[in-house]
Amino acid sequence: MKDDNLLQAFLQNFKDVFSLKSYCALMEELGIKVSTREVRQILEDSTNVFSLGNDKYITKAGVFSGAVFSIKPTLKEFEQKAVAIGGRCIPFVDGENFFYGISFYNNGRKLKSKTGTFDSDFAMSIFKLYGLEYAPQYIAADPANAELNISQNDFQLPKKVNLTCFDLAPLIKNGGFKFNDRLICTVEDWCCGKIDVRIEHEEDCSFGRGKSADKRLGWYNKVEEHLLEQFERKGPMSCMEEQLACLFFENMEDLSVDYCGSIEEYLERYARKVDIEDFGVETRLWRKGETVPAVGKWNYSQMAGADRKSILSHDYEEIVFEIPGFIYDESILDMFYRRENNFSCIIERLFLSHQLFSEDCRNELLLLLKKRSCILGKDYNRFADRIAGRLRQKALVLYSKVVDLVYRIDSENLNLELLPQQELVTLSQLLGHLTGLIQSITNRDNLERDAQNISLSLDGMAWNFESVREELELELERQHSGRFKVY
């Protein structure tokens, strides 16, 4: 665990270019034996690392340390002398850190944290880069809203919300900051979220013109140009934060400049061909008015032809090795909760197409389950598991349905571009969300407090699954029947 922490600290703090070879040497020095191929995959999959090609890498700390971005406070913020943080620092600080922990400095002095009260529409506008679907949860999680419980109001925000801000008063008093002025921000520490701010006075507040303003208009044009090019090459990516991190990494010379605007203003005032569009149950930056596709030239080669599995004969057994280990553990705990001692029931509940398993595969899986149950059974307490057990059971029933449909789609040699794209995206997202939720249930803090919300979330996932299942199965059947022709 200590070694893992050291490696994580390296990827969060090291700022120079490093090689695959040097990272392998670091792991070897820590006594971690991993093949070069595995280390390369670790680095390629890391959300804290950018690949430079030829086995060279750089961390986000290295890319964004010293990066420049800007914030233009609104009239409401100026009147309250408080600048709300929200998602305005995306993607320039570590996304694992909470936004309310970001520190702002001016001339070496820390600007105090304070609370401001704003319309919920404004709050949504500055949190939307986390995803419109997640913004209400981020707002509710703000310590300034400690007494707000949106689950009691069908997850709707009240008209007014409190937001964590940094104090604008010293900049007004000592720097002559006025409404329509801008804050130019420089990243001092990516990992810790330390930001230096300085004032850019508007050269002509009445018309917003002047040298910097003219250059800033050009900056917005470059943002759009680079985003459109990125969409063609990389597709929608994992989230908007990752889209923007990639955008700035690839275009630092154009975008990390003193006359920069902000993504917030770009989307609200200057974007012509780009907007936030629905992507399954989530949202992404994409071409305005267009459906965000699940499949495109950025990923089609990975999802077609020889790379696709066949569900025929024993190949279906690959599913056994692709299910995360904790899913088996949670299934065993579910068996305990049901007061059963039948491992075959676990297989039949978890794998709806279990009849395709060979006898050898089934026996191997039974042996695995029995070994794990001996370990887990020693500490199992059904009374203590009463809340988690009920939620786990509900989640696993849905998980088996989702996994079965995912593997049916993934295993057939289908034309994925003909599948309903939003339904396909939603299915993939459901699998990810559900897997994460199952992993968190057993060891979740405050489970009793959160149980109702988790149950409602599972109901929502089940509803979403049923809403996409029929469309996907219809296309599955259509493509499957189209392969057989009678002459």
C-alpha positions as CSV (number, residue, x, y, z in Angstrom):
1,M,0.0,0.0,0.0
2,K,2.9,2.3,0.9
3,D,4.5,1.7,-2.5
4,D,1.2,2.3,-4.3
5,N,1.0,5.6,-2.5
6,L,4.5,6.6,-3.6
7,L,3.7,5.7,-7.3
8,Q,0.5,7.7,-7.1
9,A,2.3,10.7,-5.5
10,F,4.8,10.5,-8.4
11,L,2.0,10.7,-11.0
12,Q,0.4,13.6,-9.1
13,N,3.5,15.7,-8.5
14,F,6.3,14.9,-11.0
15,K,6.5,17.7,-13.6
16,D,9.2,16.7,-16.1
17,V,8.9,14.4,-19.1
18,F,9.7,10.8,-18.1
19,S,10.1,7.6,-20.0
20,L,8.5,4.2,-19.7
21,K,12.0,2.8,-18.9
22,S,12.4,5.2,-16.0
23,Y,9.0,4.4,-14.5
24,C,9.7,0.7,-14.8
25,A,13.0,1.4,-12.9
26,L,11.0,3.2,-10.2
27,M,8.7,0.3,-9.8
28,E,11.6,-2.2,-9.7
29,E,13.3,0.0,-7.0
30,L,10.1,-0.3,-5.0
31,G,10.2,-4.0,-5.3
32,I,7.1,-4.2,-7.6
33,K,7.5,-6.8,-10.3
34,V,5.5,-5.9,-13.4
35,S,6.2,-6.5,-17.1
36,T,7.1,-3.6,-19.4
37,R,3.9,-4.2,-21.3
38,E,1.8,-4.0,-18.1
39,V,3.6,-0.8,-17.0
40,R,2.9,0.8,-20.4
41,Q,-0.8,-0.1,-20.0
42,I,-0.9,1.4,-16.5
43,L,0.5,4.7,-17.8
44,E,-1.8,4.7,-20.9
45,D,-4.8,4.1,-18.7
46,S,-3.9,6.7,-16.0
47,T,-6.1,9.8,-15.9
48,N,-3.1,11.8,-14.6
49,V,-0.8,11.1,-17.5
50,F,-0.5,12.2,-21.1
51,S,1.4,10.2,-23.7
52,L,3.9,12.0,-25.8
53,G,4.6,9.1,-28.0
54,N,7.7,6.9,-28.2
55,D,7.2,5.7,-24.6
56,K,7.5,9.2,-23.3
57,Y,5.0,10.7,-20.8
58,I,4.2,13.8,-18.8
59,T,1.8,14.2,-15.9
60,K,-1.0,16.7,-15.7
61,A,1.0,18.4,-12.9
62,G,3.7,18.9,-15.5
63,V,1.3,20.1,-18.2
64,F,-0.8,22.5,-16.1
65,S,1.7,23.9,-13.6
66,G,2.1,27.5,-14.7
67,A,-1.0,27.3,-17.0
68,V,-3.1,30.4,-17.4
69,F,-6.9,30.7,-17.4
70,S,-9.4,33.4,-16.5
71,I,-12.5,34.0,-14.5
72,K,-14.8,37.0,-15.1
73,P,-17.0,37.6,-12.0
74,T,-20.6,38.4,-12.5
75,L,-22.5,41.4,-11.2
76,K,-24.0,39.3,-8.3
77,E,-20.5,38.1,-7.4
78,F,-19.1,41.6,-7.5
79,E,-22.0,42.9,-5.3
80,Q,-21.3,40.2,-2.7
81,K,-17.5,40.5,-3.1
82,A,-17.4,36.8,-3.5
83,V,-16.3,34.7,-6.4
84,A,-17.9,31.3,-6.6
85,I,-15.5,28.5,-7.4
86,G,-17.7,25.7,-8.9
87,G,-16.1,24.1,-11.9
88,R,-14.3,27.2,-13.1
89,C,-10.9,25.6,-12.5
90,I,-11.6,22.6,-14.8
91,P,-9.3,21.2,-16.1
92,F,-6.4,23.0,-14.5
93,V,-6.4,21.3,-11.1
94,D,-6.6,17.7,-9.9
95,G,-10.1,16.5,-10.4
96,E,-9.8,14.2,-7.4
97,N,-9.8,17.2,-5.1
98,F,-13.0,18.9,-4.1
99,F,-13.6,22.3,-5.7
100,Y,-14.1,23.9,-2.3
101,G,-10.6,22.9,-1.3
102,I,-9.0,25.0,-4.1
103,S,-6.9,27.9,-2.7
104,F,-6.6,31.3,-4.3
105,Y,-3.8,33.8,-3.7
106,N,-3.0,37.4,-4.7
107,N,0.5,38.8,-4.3
108,G,1.4,35.8,-2.0
109,R,-1.6,36.3,0.3
110,K,-4.3,33.8,0.5
111,L,-7.8,35.1,-0.3
112,K,-10.2,33.9,2.4
113,S,-13.0,31.5,1.8
114,K,-16.5,32.9,2.2
115,T,-20.1,32.0,1.3
116,G,-22.2,33.6,-1.3
117,T,-25.9,33.2,-2.1
118,F,-26.9,32.9,-5.8
119,D,-29.8,31.8,-8.0
120,S,-29.7,28.0,-8.7
121,D,-29.5,28.8,-12.5
122,F,-26.2,30.6,-11.9
123,A,-24.9,27.7,-9.7
124,M,-25.8,25.2,-12.5
125,S,-23.9,27.4,-15.1
126,I,-20.6,27.3,-13.2
127,F,-20.9,23.6,-12.3
128,K,-22.0,22.3,-15.7
129,L,-18.5,21.2,-16.7
130,Y,-18.8,18.4,-14.2
131,G,-21.7,17.3,-16.4
132,L,-25.3,18.7,-16.2
133,E,-26.4,15.4,-14.8
134,Y,-24.0,15.7,-11.8
135,A,-24.1,19.5,-11.2
136,P,-27.0,19.4,-8.7
137,Q,-25.1,16.8,-6.6
138,Y,-21.9,18.9,-6.6
139,I,-23.9,21.9,-5.5
140,A,-25.6,20.0,-2.8
141,A,-22.2,18.6,-1.6
142,D,-20.8,22.1,-1.2
143,P,-20.2,22.6,2.6
144,A,-21.9,26.0,2.2
145,N,-25.1,23.9,1.6
146,A,-24.7,21.6,4.6
147,E,-28.4,21.8,5.5
148,L,-29.6,21.2,1.9
149,N,-31.0,17.7,1.1
150,I,-32.1,17.6,-2.5
151,S,-33.3,14.0,-2.2
152,Q,-36.2,15.3,-0.2
153,N,-37.3,17.5,-3.1
154,D,-36.9,14.9,-6.0
155,F,-33.3,16.0,-6.5
156,Q,-34.4,19.5,-7.5
157,L,-32.5,22.6,-6.4
158,P,-34.2,25.4,-4.5
159,K,-34.3,28.8,-6.1
160,K,-31.4,30.1,-4.1
161,V,-28.3,28.1,-3.0
162,N,-25.2,28.9,-1.1
163,L,-21.8,28.4,-2.7
164,T,-18.2,28.4,-1.5
165,C,-16.4,31.4,-2.8
166,F,-13.1,33.2,-2.4
167,D,-13.1,36.8,-1.1
168,L,-13.0,39.5,-3.7
169,A,-12.9,42.4,-1.1
170,P,-9.0,42.6,-1.0
171,L,-8.8,42.9,-4.8
172,I,-11.4,45.6,-4.7
173,K,-9.8,47.5,-1.9
174,N,-6.1,47.0,-2.8
175,G,-6.2,46.4,-6.6
176,G,-9.1,48.6,-7.7
177,F,-11.0,45.7,-9.1
178,K,-14.3,46.9,-10.7
179,F,-17.2,45.2,-12.3
180,N,-16.3,44.0,-15.8
181,D,-12.7,43.4,-14.8
182,R,-11.2,40.0,-15.2
183,L,-9.2,37.7,-13.0
184,I,-6.2,36.1,-14.7
185,C,-5.3,32.8,-12.9
186,T,-2.1,30.9,-12.9
187,V,-1.7,27.4,-11.6
188,E,0.9,27.3,-8.8
189,D,0.2,23.7,-7.7
190,W,-1.9,21.3,-9.7
191,C,-2.1,18.6,-7.1
192,C,-3.0,20.8,-4.1
193,G,-5.1,23.2,-6.1
194,K,-3.2,26.4,-5.5
195,I,-4.1,29.3,-7.8
196,D,-2.5,32.8,-8.1
197,V,-4.9,35.5,-9.3
198,R,-4.2,39.0,-10.7
199,I,-6.5,41.7,-12.1
200,E,-6.9,42.6,-15.7
201,H,-8.7,45.9,-15.9
202,E,-11.1,46.1,-18.8
203,E,-9.7,48.6,-21.3
204,D,-13.1,49.8,-22.4
205,C,-15.9,48.6,-20.1
206,S,-18.6,50.2,-22.2
207,F,-17.9,48.2,-25.3
208,G,-15.6,45.5,-24.1
209,R,-13.1,46.4,-26.9
210,G,-9.3,47.0,-26.9
211,K,-6.2,44.9,-27.7
212,S,-6.9,42.2,-25.1
213,A,-10.5,42.0,-26.0
214,D,-9.8,41.6,-29.7
215,K,-7.2,38.9,-29.0
216,R,-9.7,37.2,-26.7
217,L,-12.3,37.0,-29.5
218,G,-9.6,35.2,-31.5
219,W,-9.0,32.9,-28.5
220,Y,-12.7,31.8,-28.5
221,N,-12.4,31.1,-32.2
222,K,-9.4,28.8,-31.6
223,V,-11.2,27.0,-28.8
224,E,-14.0,26.1,-31.2
225,E,-11.6,25.2,-34.0
226,H,-9.6,22.9,-31.8
227,L,-12.7,21.3,-30.2
228,L,-14.2,20.4,-33.5
229,E,-11.0,18.9,-34.7
230,Q,-10.8,16.9,-31.4
231,F,-14.3,15.6,-31.8
232,E,-13.3,14.1,-35.2
233,R,-10.2,12.5,-33.9
234,K,-11.0,11.4,-30.3
235,G,-14.8,11.3,-30.1
236,P,-16.7,12.2,-26.9
237,M,-14.1,10.9,-24.4
238,S,-14.9,9.9,-20.8
239,C,-16.2,13.2,-19.5
240,M,-16.1,16.9,-20.2
241,E,-13.2,17.4,-17.8
242,E,-11.1,14.9,-19.8
243,Q,-12.2,16.6,-23.1
244,L,-11.0,19.9,-21.9
245,A,-7.8,18.5,-20.3
246,C,-6.9,17.0,-23.7
247,L,-7.9,20.3,-25.5
248,F,-5.5,22.4,-23.4
249,F,-2.7,19.8,-23.4
250,E,-2.6,19.7,-27.1
251,N,-3.0,23.4,-27.6
252,M,-1.2,25.1,-24.7
253,E,0.6,27.7,-27.0
254,D,-2.8,28.9,-28.4
255,L,-4.9,28.7,-25.2
256,S,-2.7,29.2,-22.1
257,V,-2.1,32.9,-22.7
258,D,-2.7,36.1,-20.8
259,Y,-5.5,37.2,-23.1
260,C,-7.4,33.9,-22.6
261,G,-11.2,33.9,-22.0
262,S,-13.0,31.2,-20.1
263,I,-14.8,28.0,-21.2
264,E,-17.8,29.2,-19.2
265,E,-18.1,32.4,-21.3
266,Y,-17.3,30.5,-24.5
267,L,-20.2,28.2,-24.0
268,E,-22.6,31.0,-23.0
269,R,-21.7,33.7,-25.5
270,Y,-19.3,32.7,-28.2
271,A,-19.8,29.0,-29.2
272,R,-21.4,28.7,-32.6
273,K,-20.9,25.1,-33.5
274,V,-20.3,23.5,-30.1
275,D,-22.6,22.9,-27.1
276,I,-23.3,20.5,-24.2
277,E,-25.3,17.6,-25.7
278,D,-26.9,14.5,-24.1
279,F,-24.7,11.4,-24.2
280,G,-26.9,8.6,-22.8
281,V,-27.6,9.6,-19.2
282,E,-24.7,11.9,-19.2
283,T,-23.6,15.0,-21.2
284,R,-20.5,15.9,-23.3
285,L,-19.2,18.7,-25.4
286,W,-20.1,18.0,-29.0
287,R,-21.3,19.5,-32.2
288,K,-24.3,21.7,-31.5
289,G,-27.6,20.0,-32.2
290,E,-26.1,16.7,-33.1
291,T,-26.5,13.3,-31.3
292,V,-23.3,12.3,-29.7
293,P,-22.5,8.8,-31.2
294,A,-21.3,5.8,-29.3
295,V,-19.3,4.6,-32.3
296,G,-17.0,6.5,-34.7
297,K,-13.7,6.2,-36.4
298,W,-12.0,6.9,-33.1
299,N,-13.1,3.5,-31.7
300,Y,-14.7,1.5,-34.4
301,S,-11.5,-0.5,-35.1
302,Q,-11.4,-1.6,-31.5
303,M,-15.1,-2.7,-31.6
304,A,-15.2,-4.6,-34.9
305,G,-13.9,-7.6,-36.7
306,A,-11.2,-9.7,-35.2
307,D,-11.2,-7.9,-31.9
308,R,-14.9,-8.9,-31.2
309,K,-15.6,-12.1,-29.3
310,S,-17.9,-14.8,-30.4
311,I,-20.6,-16.0,-28.0
312,L,-20.6,-19.4,-29.7
313,S,-19.2,-22.5,-27.8
314,H,-16.7,-21.9,-25.0
315,D,-15.8,-18.3,-25.9
316,Y,-18.7,-17.1,-23.8
317,E,-16.6,-18.3,-20.9
318,E,-14.4,-15.3,-21.2
319,I,-17.1,-13.4,-19.3
320,V,-16.0,-15.3,-16.2
321,F,-12.6,-13.7,-16.3
322,E,-13.8,-10.2,-17.2
323,I,-16.2,-9.9,-14.3
324,P,-14.4,-7.9,-11.5
325,G,-13.4,-10.0,-8.5
326,F,-15.5,-8.0,-6.0
327,I,-18.7,-8.9,-8.0
328,Y,-18.1,-12.5,-7.0
329,D,-17.5,-11.5,-3.4
330,E,-20.7,-9.5,-3.3
331,S,-22.5,-12.4,-4.9
332,I,-21.3,-14.7,-2.2
333,L,-22.4,-12.2,0.5
334,D,-25.7,-12.1,-1.2
335,M,-25.9,-15.9,-0.9
336,F,-25.2,-15.6,2.8
337,Y,-27.9,-12.9,3.1
338,R,-30.4,-15.2,1.4
339,R,-29.5,-17.9,3.9
340,E,-28.4,-20.2,1.1
341,N,-25.5,-22.6,0.6
342,N,-25.8,-23.3,-3.1
343,F,-23.0,-22.0,-5.3
344,S,-24.8,-23.1,-8.4
345,C,-27.5,-20.5,-7.6
346,I,-24.8,-17.8,-7.7
347,I,-23.8,-18.8,-11.2
348,E,-27.4,-19.0,-12.4
349,R,-28.3,-15.6,-11.0
350,L,-25.1,-13.8,-12.1
351,F,-24.8,-15.4,-15.6
352,L,-28.2,-15.5,-17.3
353,S,-26.7,-17.4,-20.2
354,H,-24.9,-19.9,-17.9
355,Q,-26.1,-22.8,-19.9
356,L,-23.3,-21.9,-22.5
357,F,-20.6,-22.7,-19.9
358,S,-18.7,-26.0,-20.4
359,E,-18.6,-28.4,-17.5
360,D,-14.9,-27.6,-16.9
361,C,-15.6,-23.9,-16.7
362,R,-18.5,-24.3,-14.4
363,N,-16.5,-26.5,-12.0
364,E,-13.6,-24.0,-12.0
365,L,-16.0,-21.2,-11.2
366,L,-17.7,-23.3,-8.4
367,L,-14.2,-23.9,-6.9
368,L,-13.4,-20.2,-7.0
369,L,-16.7,-19.4,-5.2
370,K,-16.2,-22.0,-2.6
371,K,-12.7,-20.8,-1.8
372,R,-13.8,-17.2,-1.5
373,S,-16.8,-18.1,0.6
374,C,-14.5,-19.8,3.2
375,I,-12.7,-16.5,3.6
376,L,-15.8,-14.2,3.6
377,G,-17.9,-16.5,5.8
378,K,-15.6,-16.2,8.8
379,D,-16.6,-12.6,9.4
380,Y,-20.1,-12.4,8.0
381,N,-22.8,-11.1,10.3
382,R,-26.3,-11.1,8.7
383,F,-27.7,-8.7,11.3
384,A,-25.0,-6.1,10.5
385,D,-25.6,-6.8,6.8
386,R,-29.4,-6.2,6.8
387,I,-29.3,-2.8,5.0
388,A,-26.4,-3.6,2.7
389,G,-27.8,-7.0,2.0
390,R,-31.1,-5.7,0.7
391,L,-29.4,-3.1,-1.5
392,R,-26.8,-5.5,-2.8
393,Q,-29.5,-8.0,-3.8
394,K,-31.4,-5.4,-5.7
395,A,-28.2,-4.2,-7.4
396,L,-27.0,-7.7,-8.4
397,V,-30.3,-8.6,-10.0
398,L,-30.0,-5.6,-12.2
399,Y,-26.3,-6.1,-12.8
400,S,-26.9,-9.6,-14.2
401,K,-29.4,-8.2,-16.7
402,V,-27.2,-5.4,-17.8
403,V,-24.1,-7.6,-18.2
404,D,-26.1,-10.2,-20.2
405,L,-27.3,-7.6,-22.7
406,V,-23.8,-6.0,-22.9
407,Y,-22.2,-9.4,-23.7
408,R,-24.9,-10.3,-26.2
409,I,-24.1,-7.1,-28.1
410,D,-20.4,-7.4,-27.7
411,S,-20.3,-11.1,-28.7
412,E,-22.2,-10.9,-31.9
413,N,-20.5,-9.6,-35.1
414,L,-22.9,-6.7,-35.4
415,N,-22.7,-3.4,-37.3
416,L,-22.5,-1.2,-34.2
417,E,-23.2,1.9,-36.1
418,L,-26.7,0.6,-36.9
419,L,-27.5,0.1,-33.2
420,P,-29.4,3.0,-31.5
421,Q,-26.5,5.1,-30.4
422,Q,-27.9,6.9,-27.3
423,E,-29.3,3.5,-26.1
424,L,-25.9,1.9,-26.6
425,V,-24.2,4.7,-24.7
426,T,-26.8,4.5,-21.9
427,L,-26.2,0.8,-21.5
428,S,-22.5,1.2,-21.2
429,Q,-22.9,4.0,-18.7
430,L,-25.3,1.9,-16.7
431,L,-22.8,-0.9,-16.4
432,G,-20.1,1.5,-15.2
433,H,-22.4,3.3,-12.7
434,L,-23.9,0.0,-11.4
435,T,-20.5,-1.7,-11.0
436,G,-19.2,1.3,-9.0
437,L,-22.3,1.3,-6.8
438,I,-22.0,-2.4,-6.0
439,Q,-18.4,-2.0,-5.1
440,S,-19.2,0.8,-2.6
441,I,-22.2,-0.8,-0.8
442,T,-20.5,-3.1,1.7
443,N,-17.9,-0.7,3.0
444,R,-19.8,2.5,2.5
445,D,-19.8,5.0,5.4
446,N,-23.3,6.2,6.5
447,L,-25.0,3.5,4.6
448,E,-28.1,3.7,6.8
449,R,-28.4,7.4,6.0
450,D,-27.9,6.9,2.3
451,A,-29.9,3.7,1.9
452,Q,-33.0,5.3,0.6
453,N,-31.1,7.4,-2.0
454,I,-29.2,4.3,-3.2
455,S,-32.5,2.4,-3.5
456,L,-34.0,5.3,-5.5
457,S,-30.9,5.4,-7.7
458,L,-31.2,1.7,-8.4
459,D,-34.8,2.2,-9.3
460,G,-33.7,4.9,-11.8
461,M,-31.1,2.6,-13.3
462,A,-33.6,-0.2,-13.7
463,W,-36.0,2.2,-15.4
464,N,-33.2,3.4,-17.7
465,F,-32.2,-0.1,-18.5
466,E,-35.8,-1.1,-19.5
467,S,-36.1,2.0,-21.6
468,V,-33.1,1.1,-23.7
469,R,-33.3,-2.8,-23.6
470,E,-36.2,-3.1,-26.0
471,E,-34.7,-0.9,-28.7
472,L,-31.3,-2.7,-28.5
473,E,-32.9,-6.1,-28.6
474,L,-35.0,-5.3,-31.6
475,E,-31.9,-4.2,-33.5
476,L,-30.1,-7.3,-32.3
477,E,-32.8,-9.5,-33.6
478,R,-33.1,-7.6,-36.9
479,Q,-29.3,-7.9,-37.6
480,H,-29.3,-11.5,-36.5
481,S,-32.2,-12.5,-38.7
482,G,-30.8,-10.6,-41.6
483,R,-27.9,-13.1,-41.8
484,F,-30.2,-16.0,-42.8
485,K,-31.8,-16.0,-46.2
486,V,-33.9,-18.7,-47.8
487,Y,-33.2,-19.2,-51.5
